[in-house]
Amino acid sequence: MTAHITANTITINQQMDAFDGHHSVWLFGYGSLIYKADFPYLERRPASISAWTRRFWQGSHDHRGTPEAPGRVVTLIEQAGAVCHGMAYLITPEVFAHLDHREKNGYLRLPITITFNDGSDKQGLVYIAMPDNAAYLGAASEQEIARHIARSAGPSGPNADYLNLLANALRELGQADAHIFEIEQHLALLAPSE
Ligand code: BEZ
């Protein structure tokens, strides 16, 4: 399949103008943003988005793998009726420059409705790696994904650390995610290089 979107999405994200003129913007995090907030924020609240589900279907060339041996990280897949739980951050627009660089491997910023645990909602943004990006890997069984994660590592460390940090962060939020927890169980049974 032809990949239409370059693996480096910094320029495309800089052209995203949905919140131009706003002093602050809500950002929904569903992956590493849940447990790694290496940026300043005004407020942080557990939240969810509807009709998207979290999947380890995106390749990582720059954090948990390399261009020659990409790791697997999460993206969101559209699914009617699904709810994806995560963490929302209220940030100032300058912070996007840092995040666009951190998440440059195929992720685009898209507008989304973010629902907080009290039922209120706000318009905000989310980074999603779409199936037409060059680093996309697509579906595999949870066992295959666990095997892939077990043998992958990149500049940010072992791919297994990313999975385990995410699973622990979801447990801390009190949110079960069958896909993530099933991969975690398979991974726990594997030696690091399998
Ligand atoms: C997130 O945690 O929301 C996130 C995951 C992958 C890329 C960018 C953001």
Residues whose N, C-alpha, C, O or C-beta is under 5 A from the ligand:
A	BS01	BEZ	F28 G29 Y30 G31 S32 L33 I34 V74 E103 Y107 Y127
